Amino acid sequence: MQLKEFLQKLSFSIEKEDVPKEFRELLDSFILIKAVKLKDDRYELDSKYRFAAVDISSKGTGYLLSFGKSRGKDLLVEPSDLNGAAKGDIVLAKRIFSKSSRPKAKVLEVLKKEFETSVGYTKKAGSKIVVLNIKTDLPITVASSQRALKQLPLSTVMKIDNYTMSITEILGVLDDPKVDEKISLALFNKNENFAKECELEAKSYANAVEKSMYPDRADLTHLPFCTIDPPDAKDFDDAIYFDKKESALYVAIADVSEYVTTFGAIDKEAKSRGFSIYFPHKSIPMLPRALSENICSLKPNEDRLSFIYKITIDPKRLKVLNEELIEGIIRSKRRYTYDKIDLFLSGDFSQKDEIDEEILKFLLPLEKLLGKIRAKRLKNGCEFRSSEVRMTLDEDQNLIGVKIESETPSHALIEDAMLLANKAAAKSLENGIFRVHEAPSSSRIEELLDDLGIIGIYSDLESENIYELIRRLQKNADEKGVREEVDKMIIRAQKQAAYSHQSLGHFGLGFEHYTHFTSPIRRYSDLIVHRILKAVKRNEKKVLKFILKDIDVLAVRISELEREAAKVAWDFMDRKYARYALNHIGESFLATVTDTNRSPIVHFEEGLLKGARAFLIDGDVELLEKVKVEIVESYLTSARIIATVKEWIKTDV
């Protein structure tokens, strides 16, 4: 259990016997100052105290984001009462009662730094060498002498322990493009390499599955399953097969829980990582590659342990008739890329062979059936046009190509199959980890409508439901040719999807119950769902109770790790864009204004900067306006591009 999880539990109350050994000394210190008391063999936090994360405004005033039970308004902390706490730090604080002002508190102790590490770089300042924070350019006082710092090349990038302020790792020099991935990982204290114990545990498994060792599993190796993934994928979570006669879709998922045991070295590391991180040139996997790219991966022509949903569908009413969960063994007959499947779906069969022929007999009718199911689903859900940036790097990790990929029929086919499996898993769970997405608040919708009104897309809430409103806005956006941009604005107006121990529904998909079941190689949430489903299927009540213990805290932590993994990937791409832009100062590019609320932001529309954002020094721009901007500056440290408008492009928007 991590510190934050323990404090969250203690904020509600925790049984005496459930206190982890590693936190007993800390608990004693809380008891000593009477912040925590023991009542009926349960420890609970006194109402005058708070465990909280700290937020700090630009003026230096702090605010406590309390853990545990709802505490009303966030408590204010004056700068003099922060006691050294920085933004994001986890603290113990005590309320200050006053009749004449807003509820306040003072920080008693910083329990955990938000960022255990910082990333700094060296710079010459007169006769001295200073270390500056790579994101803020503020000075960092490191526990190193001037003599030691002067031995390093200028612009040396380093990782710093925020508790001791010692330099723990030299990452490289700022001018080297290969340092970018190390910076992005270090900013969020992520590691690429696994501990020796994890690697040894992963390599202890064989490289192949011997079917005779699993007599209780269903042998489905005779069925022509296939995988469909991006061309650079190395770990294959899912495979599909469709039985036309039964109208039954089989969604086979890698049975990772067979190899990653609770409390093992790999499990602890996977729980800490939460998610795989994907860079354009490599991945930072959640599991050691000996598992993620080998025995767990549904490789073609290899027997693999799988957790399979057999979903029987009424093809006329487009209704799911039955969902059967199977512990089985499959043998994928082919590994496809999205591009190859798109060729087949477009009617191009010039490259097919005998195996393709066998698979296409079920894949083509499946695509038509899932398309009908999607159309039915979208009557009570949302569909957004989105695109993804695909970067290409050379061997030195310089940016040499950018491709904007949109969803294609092959993407939709796989997504719809996975949605059915995830939905089936959610319906099988009474308790567990659910994927939830709340409906946007009326205030956020009103703000959205105000913003859209600026570009001539008008509507009002009236009495219609939110889905109808969104579809009408999208229709208007289609007419103006700004559908994708408007979809992004609609998405920003919604709350972020997250993980929860409660089934709260998924607004965007229009599902009453939803979870993540289909990617246990790269998402820890899915691995937990697999363990729960197995315990339910096998009627292992004690195991189930153990898994569900503290599941509420785990769901919160997984949501945090998901956001961190995304930020690492985004930061890396920003650094590649900034590095390219630095060599094109003074050049002009077509861009679209995407934000005018604070500092105006544009996104480039052409060249190798396509998809990159830049901050404008101009303020006189309108939302979704097309402009030619000139790059004024680009910072390798903060990964920011600064631009100015050179020309306004006339459009109908």
C-alpha positions as CSV (number, residue, x, y, z in Angstrom):
1,M,0.0,0.0,0.0
2,Q,1.3,3.4,-0.9
3,L,1.3,6.4,1.5
4,K,-1.5,8.2,-0.3
5,E,-3.7,5.0,-0.2
6,F,-3.0,4.6,3.5
7,L,-3.9,8.2,4.3
8,Q,-7.1,8.0,2.3
9,K,-8.1,4.9,4.2
10,L,-7.2,6.6,7.5
11,S,-9.3,9.6,6.5
12,F,-12.3,7.3,6.5
13,S,-11.1,5.0,9.3
14,I,-9.1,1.8,9.2
15,E,-9.2,-1.3,11.3
16,K,-6.3,-1.7,13.7
17,E,-5.2,-5.0,12.2
18,D,-5.2,-3.6,8.7
19,V,-2.5,-1.0,9.3
20,P,0.6,-2.0,7.2
21,K,3.8,-2.5,9.0
22,E,5.6,0.2,7.0
23,F,3.2,2.9,8.3
24,R,2.9,2.0,12.0
25,E,5.7,4.3,13.0
26,L,4.0,7.2,11.1
27,L,0.7,6.3,12.7
28,D,2.2,6.5,16.1
29,S,3.4,10.0,15.4
30,F,-0.2,11.0,14.4
31,I,-1.5,9.5,17.7
32,L,1.2,11.3,19.7
33,I,-0.1,14.7,18.5
34,K,-3.7,13.5,18.9
35,A,-4.4,13.9,15.2
36,V,-5.6,10.2,15.1
37,K,-7.5,8.4,17.7
38,L,-8.4,4.7,18.3
39,K,-12.1,3.9,18.7
40,D,-13.6,0.4,18.7
41,D,-10.4,-1.1,17.2
42,R,-10.5,1.4,14.4
43,Y,-8.1,4.3,13.8
44,E,-9.7,7.5,12.6
45,L,-8.6,11.1,11.9
46,D,-9.7,13.7,14.3
47,S,-12.2,16.2,12.7
48,K,-9.8,19.1,13.3
49,Y,-7.1,17.5,11.1
50,R,-6.8,16.9,7.4
51,F,-4.7,14.7,5.1
52,A,-4.6,16.6,1.9
53,A,-2.8,17.5,-1.3
54,V,-1.7,21.1,-1.6
55,D,-2.6,23.5,-4.4
56,I,-1.0,26.9,-4.6
57,S,-2.2,29.9,-6.5
58,S,0.0,32.3,-8.5
59,K,-0.1,34.6,-5.5
60,G,1.4,32.0,-3.2
61,T,-1.8,31.2,-1.2
62,G,-2.3,27.5,-0.6
63,Y,-5.5,25.4,-0.7
64,L,-6.0,21.9,0.7
65,L,-7.6,19.2,-1.5
66,S,-8.6,16.9,1.4
67,F,-8.7,13.1,1.1
68,G,-11.4,10.9,2.3
69,K,-14.9,12.1,3.2
70,S,-16.3,15.3,1.7
71,R,-15.1,18.2,3.9
72,G,-17.0,21.1,2.2
73,K,-14.9,23.9,0.8
74,D,-11.2,23.5,0.3
75,L,-9.4,25.0,3.3
76,L,-7.2,28.1,2.6
77,V,-3.6,28.1,3.8
78,E,-1.8,31.4,4.1
79,P,1.8,31.5,2.7
80,S,3.2,31.8,6.2
81,D,1.4,28.6,7.2
82,L,2.6,26.4,4.3
83,N,5.6,25.1,6.3
84,G,7.6,24.5,3.2
85,A,4.9,22.7,1.3
86,A,4.9,23.0,-2.5
87,K,2.1,22.4,-5.0
88,G,1.0,18.8,-5.1
89,D,2.7,17.8,-1.8
90,I,0.8,15.5,0.6
91,V,0.5,17.0,4.0
92,L,-1.0,16.8,7.5
93,A,-2.8,20.0,8.3
94,K,-4.8,21.4,11.2
95,R,-7.9,23.6,10.9
96,I,-7.7,27.2,12.2
97,F,-11.1,28.2,13.5
98,S,-12.2,31.8,12.9
99,K,-15.6,33.4,12.9
100,S,-14.6,36.3,10.7
101,S,-13.0,34.7,7.7
102,R,-13.0,31.7,5.3
103,P,-12.1,28.4,6.9
104,K,-8.3,28.1,7.1
105,A,-5.6,25.6,8.0
106,K,-1.9,25.4,8.6
107,V,0.4,22.7,7.4
108,L,1.9,20.7,10.3
109,E,4.1,18.3,8.2
110,V,4.9,17.5,4.6
111,L,4.4,13.8,4.4
112,K,5.3,13.2,0.8
113,K,6.5,15.5,-2.0
114,E,4.3,15.5,-5.1
115,F,7.4,15.1,-7.2
116,E,10.1,13.1,-5.5
117,T,12.5,14.2,-8.2
118,S,13.1,17.3,-10.3
119,V,14.8,17.7,-13.6
120,G,17.4,20.5,-13.8
121,Y,20.0,21.7,-16.3
122,T,23.2,23.7,-15.8
123,K,23.7,27.2,-17.0
124,K,26.5,29.7,-16.6
125,A,25.7,32.8,-14.5
126,G,28.7,35.1,-14.3
127,S,31.5,33.1,-12.8
128,K,29.2,30.5,-11.3
129,I,27.3,27.4,-12.6
130,V,23.6,27.4,-11.6
131,V,21.1,24.6,-11.9
132,L,17.7,25.6,-13.2
133,N,14.4,23.7,-13.2
134,I,13.8,22.5,-16.7
135,K,10.1,23.4,-16.7
136,T,10.1,26.7,-14.9
137,D,13.7,28.0,-15.2
138,L,13.7,28.8,-11.5
139,P,16.9,28.0,-9.7
140,I,17.4,24.8,-7.7
141,T,19.9,24.6,-4.9
142,V,21.6,21.2,-5.3
143,A,23.8,19.5,-2.8
144,S,26.9,19.8,-5.1
145,S,29.9,22.1,-5.0
146,Q,30.7,24.6,-7.7
147,R,33.8,22.6,-8.4
148,A,31.7,19.5,-9.2
149,L,29.2,21.4,-11.3
150,K,32.0,23.0,-13.4
151,Q,33.2,19.6,-14.3
152,L,30.0,19.0,-16.2
153,P,29.4,20.3,-19.8
154,L,27.0,23.4,-20.0
155,S,23.4,22.4,-20.4
156,T,23.9,19.1,-18.6
157,V,20.5,17.7,-17.7
158,M,20.2,15.9,-14.4
159,K,17.7,14.2,-12.1
160,I,17.5,15.6,-8.6
161,D,16.2,14.1,-5.4
162,N,13.7,16.6,-4.0
163,Y,14.3,15.4,-0.4
164,T,18.1,15.5,-0.3
165,M,18.6,17.9,-3.3
166,S,21.3,15.6,-4.4
167,I,21.9,14.8,-8.1
168,T,20.9,11.1,-8.6
169,E,21.4,10.8,-12.3
170,I,23.0,12.6,-15.2
171,L,20.5,12.3,-18.1
172,G,22.6,13.8,-20.9
173,V,23.0,17.3,-22.5
174,L,20.2,19.5,-23.7
175,D,21.5,19.6,-27.3
176,D,21.3,15.8,-27.7
177,P,17.9,14.7,-29.1
178,K,18.2,11.4,-27.3
179,V,17.9,13.1,-24.0
180,D,14.2,14.0,-24.6
181,E,12.8,10.6,-23.6
182,K,14.9,10.6,-20.4
183,I,13.6,14.1,-19.5
184,S,10.0,13.1,-20.1
185,L,10.3,10.0,-18.0
186,A,12.2,11.8,-15.2
187,L,9.7,14.6,-15.0
188,F,7.2,12.1,-13.7
189,N,9.7,9.8,-12.0
190,K,9.1,7.0,-14.5
191,N,11.6,4.2,-15.1
192,E,12.2,2.2,-18.3
193,N,14.2,-0.6,-16.7
194,F,12.7,-3.2,-14.4
195,A,14.3,-4.4,-11.2
196,K,16.3,-7.6,-11.4
197,E,13.7,-9.5,-9.4
198,C,11.0,-8.6,-12.0
199,E,13.1,-9.7,-14.9
200,L,14.0,-13.0,-13.2
201,E,10.4,-13.7,-12.4
202,A,9.3,-12.9,-15.9
203,K,12.0,-15.1,-17.5
204,S,11.1,-18.0,-15.2
205,Y,8.1,-18.7,-17.4
206,A,8.5,-20.8,-20.5
207,N,8.4,-19.3,-24.0
208,A,5.5,-21.6,-25.1
209,V,2.3,-22.9,-23.7
210,E,2.0,-26.7,-23.4
211,K,-1.7,-27.5,-23.8
212,S,-1.5,-30.7,-21.8
213,M,-0.6,-28.7,-18.7
214,Y,-4.1,-27.1,-18.8
215,P,-6.7,-29.9,-19.1
216,D,-9.4,-27.7,-17.5
217,R,-9.2,-25.0,-20.1
218,A,-11.3,-24.9,-23.3
219,D,-9.2,-25.7,-26.3
220,L,-10.1,-23.2,-29.0
221,T,-6.9,-23.5,-31.0
222,H,-8.9,-24.8,-34.0
223,L,-10.7,-21.5,-34.4
224,P,-9.1,-19.0,-36.8
225,F,-8.6,-16.1,-34.4
226,C,-6.7,-13.0,-35.7
227,T,-5.2,-9.9,-34.2
228,I,-5.5,-6.4,-35.7
229,D,-3.0,-3.7,-34.4
230,P,-0.8,-0.8,-35.5
231,P,2.1,-1.8,-37.7
232,D,4.7,-1.1,-34.9
233,A,2.8,-3.1,-32.2
234,K,4.8,-5.7,-30.3
235,D,2.4,-6.7,-27.6
236,F,-1.0,-8.2,-28.7
237,D,-3.6,-8.0,-26.0
238,D,-6.7,-9.1,-28.0
239,A,-7.8,-11.4,-30.8
240,I,-11.2,-12.0,-32.4
241,Y,-13.2,-14.7,-34.1
242,F,-16.8,-14.7,-35.3
243,D,-18.9,-17.8,-35.6
244,K,-21.4,-16.9,-38.4
245,K,-23.7,-20.0,-37.7
246,E,-24.1,-19.2,-34.0
247,S,-23.8,-15.4,-34.6
248,A,-21.3,-15.5,-31.8
249,L,-18.4,-13.1,-31.4
250,Y,-15.3,-14.4,-29.5
251,V,-13.1,-11.8,-28.0
252,A,-9.9,-13.4,-26.6
253,I,-7.8,-11.4,-24.2
254,A,-4.3,-12.3,-23.0
255,D,-4.6,-14.1,-19.7
256,V,-2.0,-12.0,-17.9
257,S,-3.3,-12.9,-14.4
258,E,-2.0,-16.4,-15.0
259,Y,1.5,-15.1,-14.9
260,V,1.4,-12.0,-12.7
261,T,0.6,-13.1,-9.2
262,T,-0.6,-10.9,-6.5
263,F,2.2,-9.4,-4.4
264,G,4.9,-10.8,-6.7
265,A,7.7,-8.6,-7.8
266,I,6.1,-8.0,-11.2
267,D,2.7,-7.2,-9.7
268,K,4.1,-4.6,-7.4
269,E,6.0,-3.0,-10.3
270,A,2.9,-3.1,-12.5
271,K,0.8,-1.5,-9.8
272,S,3.4,1.2,-9.5
273,R,3.5,1.9,-13.2
274,G,-0.2,1.4,-13.9
275,F,0.1,1.8,-17.7
276,S,2.5,1.3,-20.5
277,I,3.9,4.5,-22.0
278,Y,4.1,4.8,-25.8
279,F,6.7,6.9,-27.5
280,P,6.9,7.1,-31.3
281,H,10.1,5.0,-31.4
282,K,9.6,2.7,-28.4
283,S,7.3,1.7,-25.6
284,I,7.9,1.7,-21.8
285,P,5.9,-1.4,-20.9
286,M,4.0,-2.0,-17.7
287,L,5.2,-5.6,-17.7
288,P,8.7,-6.9,-18.4
289,R,9.1,-7.6,-22.2
290,A,9.6,-11.3,-21.4
291,L,5.9,-11.2,-20.6
292,S,4.4,-8.3,-22.6
293,E,6.1,-9.2,-25.9
294,N,6.4,-13.0,-25.4
295,I,4.4,-15.5,-23.4
296,C,1.4,-13.1,-22.7
297,S,1.3,-11.7,-26.2
298,L,-1.2,-13.3,-28.6
299,K,1.4,-14.0,-31.3
300,P,0.4,-15.7,-34.5
301,N,0.8,-19.5,-34.7
302,E,1.6,-19.7,-30.9
303,D,-0.7,-21.3,-28.3
304,R,-1.6,-18.8,-25.7
305,L,-3.6,-18.7,-22.5
306,S,-6.7,-16.5,-22.9
307,F,-9.7,-15.1,-21.1
308,I,-12.5,-15.1,-23.7
309,Y,-15.9,-13.6,-23.9
310,K,-18.2,-15.5,-26.2
311,I,-21.0,-13.0,-27.1
312,T,-24.0,-14.3,-28.9
313,I,-25.9,-11.6,-30.8
314,D,-29.3,-11.5,-32.4
315,P,-28.4,-10.2,-35.9
316,K,-31.9,-8.9,-36.6
317,R,-32.7,-7.1,-33.3
318,L,-29.0,-6.3,-32.8
319,K,-29.3,-7.4,-29.2
320,V,-26.9,-9.4,-27.1
321,L,-28.5,-12.8,-26.2
322,N,-25.8,-14.4,-24.1
323,E,-22.3,-13.6,-22.7
324,E,-20.1,-16.6,-21.7
325,L,-16.8,-16.1,-20.0
326,I,-14.3,-18.8,-20.9
327,E,-10.8,-19.7,-19.6
328,G,-9.2,-21.1,-22.7
329,I,-6.3,-21.5,-25.1
330,I,-6.2,-20.0,-28.5
331,R,-3.9,-19.9,-31.5
332,S,-4.0,-16.7,-33.5
333,K,-3.8,-17.6,-37.2
334,R,-2.7,-14.2,-38.4
335,R,-1.4,-10.8,-37.2
336,Y,-2.9,-8.0,-39.2
337,T,-2.3,-4.3,-39.3
338,Y,-5.1,-1.8,-39.5
339,D,-3.9,-0.8,-43.0
340,K,-4.2,-4.4,-44.3
341,I,-7.7,-4.9,-43.0
342,D,-8.7,-1.5,-44.4
343,L,-7.7,-2.8,-47.9
344,F,-9.9,-5.8,-47.5
345,L,-12.8,-3.8,-46.2
346,S,-12.5,-1.5,-49.2
347,G,-12.8,-4.5,-51.5
348,D,-9.1,-4.9,-52.4
349,F,-8.4,-8.6,-52.2
350,S,-5.4,-8.6,-54.5
351,Q,-3.0,-9.6,-51.7
352,K,-5.1,-12.3,-49.9
353,D,-3.9,-15.9,-49.4
354,E,-5.6,-19.0,-48.1
355,I,-5.5,-18.0,-44.5
356,D,-6.9,-14.5,-45.4
357,E,-9.7,-16.3,-47.2
358,E,-10.6,-18.3,-44.1
359,I,-10.6,-15.2,-41.9
360,L,-12.4,-12.9,-44.3
361,K,-15.3,-15.4,-44.4
362,F,-16.1,-14.3,-40.9
363,L,-14.5,-10.9,-40.7
364,L,-16.5,-9.2,-43.5
365,P,-19.9,-10.2,-42.1
366,L,-18.7,-9.3,-38.6
367,E,-17.8,-5.8,-39.8
368,K,-21.2,-5.3,-41.2
369,L,-22.9,-6.6,-38.0
370,L,-20.8,-4.4,-35.7
371,G,-21.5,-1.4,-37.9
372,K,-25.2,-1.8,-37.4
373,I,-24.6,-2.3,-33.6
374,R,-22.6,0.9,-33.6
375,A,-25.3,2.9,-35.4
376,K,-27.8,1.7,-32.8
377,R,-25.5,2.5,-29.9
378,L,-24.9,6.1,-31.2
379,K,-28.6,6.9,-30.8
380,N,-27.9,7.0,-27.0
381,G,-24.2,7.9,-27.1
382,C,-21.6,10.2,-28.7
383,E,-19.3,9.8,-31.6
384,F,-16.4,12.2,-32.0
385,R,-14.0,12.6,-34.9
386,S,-10.5,12.5,-33.6
387,S,-7.0,12.2,-35.0
388,E,-3.8,11.0,-33.7
389,V,-0.3,12.2,-34.4
390,R,2.2,9.6,-35.6
391,M,5.7,10.8,-35.4
392,T,8.7,9.2,-37.2
393,L,12.2,9.7,-35.8
394,D,15.6,8.9,-37.3
395,E,18.2,6.8,-35.5
396,D,19.3,9.9,-33.6
397,Q,15.7,10.6,-32.5
398,N,15.3,13.7,-34.7
399,L,11.8,14.4,-36.0
400,I,11.7,13.4,-39.7
401,G,8.0,12.6,-40.3
402,V,4.5,13.5,-39.0
403,K,1.3,11.7,-40.0
404,I,-2.1,12.6,-38.7
405,E,-4.2,9.4,-38.5
406,S,-7.9,9.3,-38.3
407,E,-10.2,6.4,-37.4
408,T,-10.7,4.0,-40.2
409,P,-13.2,1.1,-40.7
410,S,-10.6,-1.3,-39.2
411,H,-10.2,0.8,-36.1
412,A,-14.0,0.9,-35.7
413,L,-14.3,-2.9,-36.1
414,I,-11.9,-3.6,-33.3
415,E,-13.2,-0.8,-31.1
416,D,-16.8,-2.1,-31.4
417,A,-15.7,-5.7,-30.6
418,M,-13.8,-4.5,-27.5
419,L,-16.7,-2.4,-26.4
420,L,-19.0,-5.5,-26.3
421,A,-16.4,-7.4,-24.3
422,N,-15.8,-4.5,-21.8
423,K,-19.6,-4.1,-21.4
424,A,-20.0,-7.8,-20.8
425,A,-17.3,-7.7,-18.1
426,A,-18.9,-4.8,-16.4
427,K,-22.3,-6.6,-16.2
428,S,-20.5,-9.5,-14.6
429,L,-19.2,-7.3,-11.8
430,E,-21.1,-6.3,-8.7
431,N,-18.0,-4.7,-7.2
432,G,-14.6,-3.9,-8.8
433,I,-13.0,-1.3,-11.0
434,F,-15.3,0.4,-13.5
435,R,-14.6,2.9,-16.2
436,V,-16.8,5.9,-15.6
437,H,-17.6,9.1,-17.4
438,E,-20.0,11.6,-15.9
439,A,-22.3,13.8,-18.0
440,P,-21.1,17.4,-18.4
441,S,-22.6,20.0,-16.0
442,S,-25.1,22.5,-17.3
443,S,-22.6,25.3,-16.6
444,R,-19.9,23.7,-18.8
445,I,-22.4,23.2,-21.6
446,E,-23.4,26.9,-21.3
447,E,-19.8,27.9,-21.6
448,L,-19.4,25.6,-24.6
449,L,-22.4,27.2,-26.3
450,D,-21.0,30.7,-25.6
451,D,-17.7,29.7,-27.2
452,L,-19.3,28.1,-30.2
453,G,-21.5,31.2,-30.7
454,I,-18.3,33.1,-31.4
455,I,-17.8,31.0,-34.5
456,G,-21.4,31.1,-35.6
457,I,-22.6,27.8,-34.2
458,Y,-25.7,28.6,-32.2
459,S,-28.0,26.5,-30.0
460,D,-29.6,26.5,-26.7
461,L,-30.3,23.8,-24.1
462,E,-34.1,23.9,-24.5
463,S,-35.7,20.7,-23.3
464,E,-33.8,18.2,-25.5
465,N,-31.4,15.7,-24.0
466,I,-27.7,16.3,-24.1
467,Y,-27.0,13.7,-26.8
468,E,-29.5,15.4,-29.2
469,L,-27.8,18.8,-28.5
470,I,-24.3,17.4,-29.2
471,R,-25.5,15.9,-32.5
472,R,-27.1,19.2,-33.6
473,L,-23.9,21.1,-32.8
474,Q,-21.9,18.5,-34.8
475,K,-24.2,18.8,-37.8
476,N,-23.7,22.6,-37.7
477,A,-19.9,22.1,-37.4
478,D,-20.0,19.7,-40.5
479,E,-21.7,22.4,-42.5
480,K,-19.0,24.9,-41.6
481,G,-16.2,22.3,-42.1
482,V,-14.9,22.5,-38.6
483,R,-16.2,19.2,-37.2
484,E,-13.0,17.9,-35.7
485,E,-12.2,21.2,-34.0
486,V,-15.7,21.5,-32.6
487,D,-15.6,17.9,-31.4
488,K,-12.4,18.7,-29.4
489,M,-14.2,21.6,-27.8
490,I,-17.2,19.4,-26.9
491,I,-14.8,16.8,-25.4
492,R,-13.1,19.6,-23.3
493,A,-16.5,20.6,-21.9
494,Q,-17.0,17.1,-20.5
495,K,-15.5,15.6,-17.4
496,Q,-12.5,13.3,-17.9
497,A,-13.2,9.6,-17.9
498,A,-11.7,7.9,-14.9
499,Y,-11.7,4.7,-12.8
500,S,-14.0,4.1,-9.9
501,H,-15.0,1.3,-7.5
502,Q,-18.6,2.3,-8.3
503,S,-20.5,1.6,-11.5
504,L,-21.6,5.2,-12.4
505,G,-22.1,4.7,-16.1
506,H,-20.3,6.0,-19.1
507,F,-21.9,9.1,-20.6
508,G,-19.8,9.3,-23.8
509,L,-20.6,5.7,-24.8
510,G,-24.1,5.8,-23.5
511,F,-23.5,2.7,-21.3
512,E,-25.1,2.1,-17.9
513,H,-22.2,-0.2,-16.9
514,Y,-18.7,-0.2,-18.3
515,T,-15.2,-1.4,-17.4
516,H,-11.8,-2.1,-19.0
517,F,-11.2,-5.8,-19.6
518,T,-9.4,-6.0,-23.0
519,S,-5.8,-4.7,-22.3
520,P,-4.3,-6.4,-19.2
521,I,-0.8,-6.2,-20.8
522,R,-0.8,-2.4,-20.8
523,R,-3.4,-1.4,-18.1
524,Y,-3.3,-2.5,-14.5
525,S,-7.0,-1.9,-14.2
526,D,-7.8,-4.6,-16.7
527,L,-5.5,-7.1,-14.8
528,I,-7.5,-6.4,-11.6
529,V,-10.8,-6.9,-13.5
530,H,-9.5,-10.3,-14.7
531,R,-8.6,-11.4,-11.2
532,I,-12.1,-10.4,-9.9
533,L,-13.9,-12.2,-12.8
534,K,-11.8,-15.3,-12.2
535,A,-12.7,-15.3,-8.5
536,V,-16.4,-14.8,-9.3
537,K,-16.3,-17.5,-11.9
538,R,-14.6,-20.0,-9.6
539,N,-16.7,-19.0,-6.6
540,E,-13.6,-18.1,-4.6
541,K,-15.2,-15.8,-2.1
542,K,-12.2,-15.3,0.2
543,V,-10.0,-14.4,-2.8
544,L,-12.7,-12.0,-4.1
545,K,-12.9,-10.3,-0.7
546,F,-9.1,-10.0,-0.6
547,I,-9.0,-8.4,-4.1
548,L,-11.8,-6.0,-3.3
549,K,-10.2,-4.8,-0.1
550,D,-9.2,-1.1,-0.6
551,I,-10.4,-1.2,-4.2
552,D,-11.8,2.4,-3.9
553,V,-8.3,3.7,-3.1
554,L,-6.7,1.6,-5.9
555,A,-9.2,3.0,-8.5
556,V,-8.2,6.6,-7.5
557,R,-4.5,5.8,-7.9
558,I,-5.0,4.1,-11.2
559,S,-6.8,7.2,-12.5
560,E,-3.8,9.3,-11.4
561,L,-1.3,7.0,-13.1
562,E,-3.3,7.1,-16.3
563,R,-3.0,10.9,-16.5
564,E,0.7,10.7,-15.7
565,A,1.3,8.2,-18.5
566,A,-0.5,10.4,-21.0
567,K,1.5,13.5,-19.8
568,V,4.8,11.7,-20.3
569,A,3.9,10.9,-23.9
570,W,2.6,14.4,-24.6
571,D,5.7,16.0,-23.1
572,F,7.9,13.9,-25.3
573,M,6.1,14.9,-28.5
574,D,6.2,18.6,-27.4
575,R,10.0,18.3,-27.0
576,K,10.4,16.8,-30.5
577,Y,8.3,19.6,-32.0
578,A,10.2,22.3,-30.0
579,R,13.6,20.8,-31.1
580,Y,12.4,21.0,-34.8
581,A,11.0,24.5,-34.4
582,L,14.3,25.7,-33.0
583,N,15.9,25.1,-36.4
584,H,13.1,27.0,-38.1
585,I,13.0,30.3,-36.3
586,G,11.7,33.1,-38.6
587,E,9.8,30.7,-40.8
588,S,6.0,30.8,-41.3
589,F,3.4,28.1,-41.1
590,L,-0.3,27.7,-41.5
591,A,-2.1,27.3,-38.1
592,T,-5.5,27.3,-36.4
593,V,-6.4,29.3,-33.3
594,T,-7.6,26.6,-30.8
595,D,-7.7,28.6,-27.5
596,T,-8.3,32.2,-26.7
597,N,-9.3,32.0,-23.0
598,R,-5.8,32.9,-21.6
599,S,-2.7,33.1,-23.7
600,P,-3.9,32.4,-27.3
601,I,-2.8,29.0,-28.6
602,V,-2.6,27.8,-32.2
603,H,-2.0,24.4,-33.6
604,F,0.1,24.0,-36.8
605,E,-1.6,22.6,-39.9
606,E,1.4,21.9,-42.1
607,G,4.9,20.5,-42.4
608,L,6.6,18.5,-39.7
609,L,5.0,20.8,-37.1
610,K,1.5,19.6,-38.0
611,G,-0.3,18.9,-34.7
612,A,2.1,21.0,-32.6
613,R,0.9,23.9,-30.5
614,A,2.4,27.3,-30.2
615,F,1.7,30.2,-27.8
616,L,1.0,33.5,-29.5
617,I,2.4,36.8,-28.4
618,D,-0.6,38.4,-30.2
619,G,-3.9,38.7,-28.5
620,D,-6.1,39.9,-31.3
621,V,-7.3,36.5,-32.7
622,E,-10.6,34.7,-32.9
623,L,-11.3,31.1,-32.0
624,L,-10.8,28.6,-35.0
625,E,-9.3,31.5,-37.1
626,K,-6.8,30.4,-39.8
627,V,-3.5,32.3,-39.6
628,K,0.0,32.2,-40.9
629,V,2.3,32.4,-37.9
630,E,6.0,33.0,-37.7
631,I,8.1,31.1,-35.1
632,V,9.7,33.6,-32.8
633,E,11.3,31.4,-30.3
634,S,11.4,27.7,-29.2
635,Y,12.6,26.5,-25.8
636,L,14.1,23.0,-25.4
637,T,13.8,23.3,-21.7
638,S,10.0,23.9,-21.3
639,A,9.2,22.5,-24.8
640,R,7.3,25.6,-25.7
641,I,7.1,27.2,-29.1
642,I,6.4,31.0,-29.3
643,A,4.9,32.5,-32.5
644,T,3.4,35.7,-33.8
645,V,0.7,36.2,-36.5
646,K,2.0,37.3,-39.9
647,E,-1.2,36.9,-41.9
648,W,-4.9,36.3,-41.4
649,I,-6.4,33.7,-43.7
650,K,-10.0,34.4,-44.8
651,T,-12.4,31.5,-44.2
652,D,-16.1,31.0,-43.8
653,V,-15.8,30.4,-40.0
